Amino acid sequence: FPSHDKEANEERVTTELLDVMLPPPSKSEGTSKFDIVFSYGLLYHCADPAAVLNYLASRTREILLLETIVRPDGPVNINPIEEDQSLAGSALHGTGCRPHRQWVWNELLALFNFVYVPTTQPWHIEFPIDWSLPTYPAATRTVYIGSRTPLHNKQLSETLLSKQTRI
């Protein structure tokens, strides 16, 4: 529980800004683990999303919260794409990906004991609620949760849902 002692709170919360594309310079750096790792809008800007997921999982003690753009159709692979690296919000190294939704799910299942998707999606056009429809927005986003221990929450599904709802 939060403490009213400011110094105690500062000691209990640690954050790091990680560059998942470059390995740490030494074995002693970049080896700490975190209870929660939050990755929002990163994976699809990486040329090697499997390596990124492996790295994020290696830093996760309990829960990985992952939001990413996915392909809901086509081949179940990473679907590499070129991105204009001169634009803010694009891949730093010029190659990104649009991994298939099932591909991300499969990768997370290999890295975590439990994988979930929310039963709801954010109220935004880029977050579809019916994955069976033949057309999708250009950027189709979803959220995944990888966990080391079971999460008992009715708002989470242990299967990759074909339909979700809005809150």
C-alpha positions in Angstrom: 0.0 0.0 0.0 1.2 3.5 -0.6 3.1 5.1 2.2 2.5 8.7 3.3 6.3 8.9 3.7 7.6 10.5 0.5 11.1 9.0 0.9 9.6 5.5 1.4 7.6 5.8 -1.9 10.6 7.0 -3.8 12.6 3.9 -2.8 9.8 1.5 -3.7 9.3 2.7 -7.3 11.9 2.2 -9.9 11.6 3.0 -13.6 14.0 2.6 -16.5 13.9 3.8 -20.1 15.0 0.8 -22.2 16.3 0.7 -25.7 15.0 -2.7 -26.8 16.9 -2.5 -30.1 20.3 -2.2 -28.6 21.6 -4.7 -26.0 23.0 -3.3 -22.7 26.7 -2.4 -23.0 27.6 -4.9 -20.2 26.1 -7.9 -18.5 25.6 -6.0 -15.3 23.5 -3.4 -17.0 19.9 -4.0 -18.1 19.5 -7.1 -16.0 17.1 -5.9 -13.3 13.5 -7.2 -13.4 10.3 -5.2 -12.9 7.0 -6.3 -11.5 5.2 -4.6 -14.4 6.7 -3.8 -17.9 4.5 -1.5 -19.9 5.1 -1.4 -23.7 2.7 0.8 -25.6 3.1 1.4 -29.3 6.6 0.0 -29.6 6.5 -3.5 -31.1 5.3 -2.6 -34.5 8.3 -0.2 -35.0 10.8 -3.0 -34.6 12.3 -5.2 -37.3 12.7 -8.2 -35.0 9.6 -8.3 -32.7 10.4 -11.8 -31.4 13.7 -10.5 -30.0 11.9 -7.5 -28.5 9.3 -9.7 -26.8 12.0 -12.0 -25.5 13.9 -9.0 -24.1 10.7 -7.5 -22.5 9.8 -10.9 -21.0 13.4 -11.3 -19.6 12.9 -8.0 -17.7 9.4 -8.9 -16.5 9.0 -10.4 -13.0 5.2 -10.5 -13.0 3.2 -8.7 -15.8 3.8 -7.4 -19.3 1.2 -5.0 -20.6 1.5 -4.8 -24.4 -0.4 -2.6 -26.8 0.5 -2.8 -30.5 -0.7 -2.6 -34.1 -1.5 -6.0 -35.5 -2.7 -7.5 -38.7 -6.0 -9.4 -38.1 -5.7 -11.2 -41.5 -3.1 -12.7 -43.8 -0.2 -14.9 -42.9 0.6 -15.5 -39.2 4.0 -13.9 -39.2 5.7 -10.6 -38.5 4.9 -8.9 -41.8 7.9 -6.6 -42.1 7.3 -3.1 -43.5 9.5 -0.1 -44.4 8.9 3.0 -42.3 10.3 6.5 -43.0 12.7 6.9 -40.2 12.9 10.7 -40.7 9.3 10.9 -39.4 8.6 11.1 -35.7 6.6 8.1 -34.6 8.3 5.8 -37.1 10.8 3.0 -36.8 14.2 4.4 -35.8 16.0 2.0 -38.1 13.6 2.2 -41.0 12.0 -1.2 -40.7 9.0 -2.0 -38.6 6.4 -4.8 -38.7 2.7 -5.4 -38.5 2.7 -8.8 -36.8 -0.4 -11.0 -37.2 -2.6 -10.9 -34.1 -2.2 -14.7 -33.6 1.6 -14.4 -34.0 1.8 -12.0 -31.1 -0.4 -14.3 -29.0 1.7 -17.4 -29.9 5.0 -15.6 -29.0 3.6 -14.5 -25.6 2.4 -18.0 -24.8 6.0 -19.2 -25.3 7.3 -16.6 -22.9 4.6 -16.4 -20.2 2.7 -18.9 -18.1 -0.5 -17.0 -18.7 -1.6 -14.8 -21.6 -4.8 -12.7 -21.7 -6.6 -10.2 -23.8 -9.2 -7.8 -22.3 -12.8 -8.6 -23.0 -13.2 -4.9 -23.9 -11.3 -2.6 -26.3 -10.7 1.1 -25.9 -13.4 3.4 -27.5 -11.4 4.2 -30.6 -11.7 3.3 -34.2 -8.2 1.7 -34.3 -9.3 -0.8 -31.6 -11.8 -3.2 -33.3 -14.3 -5.2 -31.4 -15.3 -7.7 -34.1 -12.2 -9.4 -35.5 -14.2 -11.4 -38.0 -15.1 -8.4 -40.2 -13.4 -8.3 -43.6 -12.3 -4.7 -43.3 -10.3 -2.9 -40.6 -8.8 0.5 -40.0 -5.3 1.0 -41.4 -3.9 0.8 -37.9 -5.5 -2.1 -36.1 -4.6 -2.1 -32.4 -5.0 -4.4 -29.5 -3.8 -5.1 -26.0 -2.2 -8.2 -24.5 -1.3 -9.2 -21.0 1.5 -11.7 -20.3 1.7 -12.9 -16.7 3.8 -15.2 -14.6 0.9 -16.0 -12.3 -2.8 -16.4 -13.0 -4.9 -13.3 -13.0 -8.4 -13.8 -11.8 -10.4 -11.0 -13.5 -13.6 -11.4 -15.4 -12.5 -8.6 -17.7 -9.6 -10.8 -19.1 -9.9 -13.7 -21.5 -7.4 -16.6 -21.6 -8.3 -17.2 -25.3 -7.8 -14.9 -28.2 -11.3 -13.5 -28.7 -12.9 -13.0 -32.1 -15.3 -10.5 -30.5 -14.8 -7.9 -27.8 -17.0 -5.1 -26.4 -16.6 -1.5 -25.5 -16.7 -0.1 -22.0 
